[in-house]
């Protein structure tokens, strides 16, 4: 597994704003205001309003490309083995894929 790159504070702040903006653009203002979004080390963790994990976005060193790791309830861990066909992209792409996977 690649070494985790820390997210610079400005990128962390913009990533949270970017996820909320992407949700609003998708017509999901309800999720934009209720989802939990937290930055820890090299990841942005996204959870449903009730705190249930949805996914985490891995910072790859550039603010416009992120890795996507879905939360797998079967193992109660994040997918690091590529079980999901979509591996990353822009913040909007990643969030869109996560919503699709969990039918939100």
FISE-703594 format. One line per 2 residues: number of its first residue (from 1); their letters; for each residue x, y, z of N, C-alpha, C. Coordinates in steps of 0.02 Angstrom, whole numbers, plus 50000, padded with zeros to 5 digits. Each point is the difference from the previous one (the first is absolute). Last residue first. Example, Ala and Ser with C-alpha at 12.3 -4.5 7.8 and 13.67 -1.06 7.14 Angstrom:
BEGIN
2) SA) 50642:49888:50354:50042:50059:50003:49961:50055:50037 ~ 50015:49714:49996:49955:50059:50000:50045:50060:50000
END
This chain:
BEGIN
104) XX) 48594:50306:49880:49976:50058:50038:49978:50056:49955 ~ 50104:49759:49978:49933:50018:49978:49970:50057:50042
102) XX) 50227:49897:50002:49954:49991:50057:49930:50023:49985 ~ 50167:50014:49831:50012:49935:50030:49949:49987:50056
100) XX) 50002:50214:49899:49972:49948:49956:50007:49931:50031 ~ 50097:50184:50108:49928:50004:50005:49966:49946:49958
98) XX) 50233:50021:49984:49982:49975:50067:49924:50001:50008 ~ 50090:50093:49804:50006:49928:50000:49979:49970:50067
96) XX) 50009:50235:49981:49947:49973:49957:50000:49924:49999 ~ 50175:50111:50110:49938:50004:50039:49942:49973:49959
94) XX) 50207:50012:49889:50003:49952:50056:49935:50000:50040 ~ 50026:50159:49825:49996:49932:49974:49997:49948:50056
92) XX) 50036:50226:50060:49932:49989:49976:49991:49929:49973 ~ 50217:50067:50063:49957:49995:50059:49928:49984:49979
90) XX) 50175:49918:49825:49988:50064:50033:49957:49988:50062 ~ 50114:49785:49943:49990:50054:49952:49992:50065:50037
88) XX) 49997:49702:50037:50014:50069:50018:49987:50048:49944 ~ 49961:49752:50007:50054:50010:50047:50015:50072:50018
86) XX) 49798:49812:49911:50021:50069:49993:50052:50016:50052 ~ 49892:49784:49989:50030:50014:49935:50027:50070:49991
84) XX) 49992:49846:50229:49954:50044:49964:50034:50022:49936 ~ 50119:49864:50149:49937:49963:49988:49949:50042:49962
82) XX) 50245:50039:50080:49971:50012:49935:49938:49960:49984 ~ 50142:50018:50207:50019:49948:49953:49968:50008:49932
80) XX) 49966:50126:50208:50068:50015:49977:50023:49950:49947 ~ 49767:50093:50139:50024:49958:49946:50069:50023:49977
78) XX) 49900:50031:50253:50001:50033:49935:50032:49954:49949 ~ 49859:49905:50214:50064:50033:49986:49994:50034:49932
76) XX) 49849:49831:50109:50004:50059:50042:50068:50035:49994 ~ 49905:49807:49878:50061:49993:50040:50009:50057:50049
74) XX) 49806:49989:49863:50013:49928:50010:50062:49988:50043 ~ 49929:50218:49925:49967:49977:50061:50014:49927:50013
72) XX) 50145:50191:49870:49969:49935:49988:49971:49975:50066 ~ 50074:50248:49879:49995:49962:50063:49962:49936:49984
70) XX) 50153:50132:49815:49934:49993:50028:50003:49962:50066 ~ 50179:50156:49861:49995:49936:50034:49932:49998:50035
68) XX) 50148:50153:49801:49937:49985:50034:50003:49931:50032 ~ 50181:50213:49916:49984:49928:49999:49936:49989:50040
66) XX) 50073:50232:49862:49995:49966:50065:49989:49925:49988 ~ 50067:50257:49875:49996:49928:49990:50004:49965:50068
64) XX) 50020:50239:49976:49948:49985:49950:49992:49926:49985 ~ 50166:50109:50153:49931:50013:50024:49945:49983:49950
62) XX) 50245:49877:50042:49972:50054:49957:49928:50011:50021 ~ 50130:49835:50108:50050:50050:49990:49979:50058:49955
60) XX) 49864:49811:50078:50054:49973:49958:50054:50051:49984 ~ 49791:49937:50191:50036:50055:49967:50060:49970:49964
58) XX) 49763:49875:50059:50072:50001:50014:50032:50056:49961 ~ 49744:49946:50102:50036:50023:49941:50073:50007:50019
56) XX) 49778:49848:50095:50054:50046:50015:50036:50015:49935 ~ 49735:49913:50084:50062:49991:49962:50054:50044:50030
54) XX) 49789:49946:50113:49982:49991:49930:50063:49984:49959 ~ 49908:49982:50277:50052:50014:49950:49975:49986:49930
52) XX) 49844:50079:50209:50021:49939:49965:50051:50017:49947 ~ 49879:50159:50143:50068:49981:50018:50024:49937:49966
50) XX) 49789:50125:49968:49998:49962:50063:50069:49976:50022 ~ 49970:50121:49795:49979:50043:50055:49999:49964:50067
48) XX) 50167:49901:49820:49930:50021:49996:49983:50040:50062 ~ 50254:49999:49912:49952:49957:50034:49929:50027:49989
46) XX) 50282:50016:49917:49932:50023:49988:49952:49950:50031 ~ 50280:50084:50008:49949:49950:50016:49931:50030:49991
44) XX) 50260:50043:49906:49939:50036:50016:49946:49947:50009 ~ 50286:49982:50023:49934:49981:49976:49946:50051:50018
42) XX) 50243:49979:50068:49997:50005:49927:49933:49983:49970 ~ 50012:50075:50251:50061:49983:49965:49993:50008:49925
40) XX) 49780:50040:50087:50048:49969:50046:50059:49976:49959 ~ 49750:50151:49983:50067:49989:49973:50044:49971:50055
38) XX) 49718:50004:49947:50055:50011:50047:50067:49983:49967 ~ 49710:50030:49975:50061:50000:49960:50057:50020:50046
36) XX) 49720:49921:49998:50059:50014:50040:50061:49995:49955 ~ 49739:50065:49926:50054:49951:50001:50058:50022:50044
34) XX) 49799:50136:49950:49995:49951:50054:50057:49950:50004 ~ 49963:50185:49835:49997:50030:50067:50001:49948:50056
32) XX) 50007:49934:49771:50054:50050:50007:50000:50029:50070 ~ 49825:49855:49929:50061:49965:50021:50058:50048:50012
30) XX) 49798:50089:49921:49985:49967:50063:50062:49964:50027 ~ 50000:50098:49786:50014:50049:50053:49986:49970:50068
28) XX) 50017:49910:49756:49996:49967:50064:50020:50047:50057 ~ 50010:50023:49751:49931:50006:50024:49989:49967:50067
26) XX) 50208:50030:49875:49965:49938:49982:49926:50002:50022 ~ 50146:50177:50058:49995:50000:49927:49963:49938:49974
24) XX) 50051:50016:50231:49948:50049:49981:49989:50000:49925 ~ 50174:49866:50080:49935:49972:50020:49943:50048:49981
22) XX) 50220:50074:49967:49983:49947:49952:49932:49969:50016 ~ 50089:50158:50151:49979:50032:49937:49980:49949:49948
20) XX) 50091:49921:50202:49933:50029:50013:49973:50034:49936 ~ 50219:49916:49991:49953:49945:50006:49929:50027:50010
18) XX) 50175:50157:49997:49990:49970:49934:49950:49943:50001 ~ 50073:50102:50203:49956:50046:49962:49982:49970:49932
16) XX) 50156:49882:50125:49935:49998:50034:49950:50044:49964 ~ 50219:50008:49923:49970:49935:49984:49932:49993:50034
14) XX) 50135:50190:50044:49969:50003:49933:49967:49934:49981 ~ 50121:50010:50203:49942:50045:50004:49963:50003:49933
12) XX) 50201:49878:50007:49950:49968:50042:49936:50042:50002 ~ 50189:50089:49895:49969:49949:49958:49945:49965:50039
10) XX) 50129:50155:50117:49959:50035:49949:49964:49951:49955 ~ 50153:49911:50165:49940:50031:50028:49955:50035:49949
8) XX) 50152:49792:49923:50014:50068:50024:49935:50033:50024 ~ 50046:49734:50003:49963:50050:49962:50016:50069:50028
6) XX) 50155:49765:49994:49959:50045:50041:49967:50053:49956 ~ 50069:49751:49921:50024:50069:49995:49954:50043:50042
4) XX) 50068:49724:49997:49948:50050:50007:50032:50070:50002 ~ 50099:49776:49871:50006:50040:50061:49945:50054:50001
2) XX) 49958:49770:49866:50038:50062:49995:50000:50037:50066 ~ 49981:49731:49976:49958:50059:50000:50044:50062:50000
END
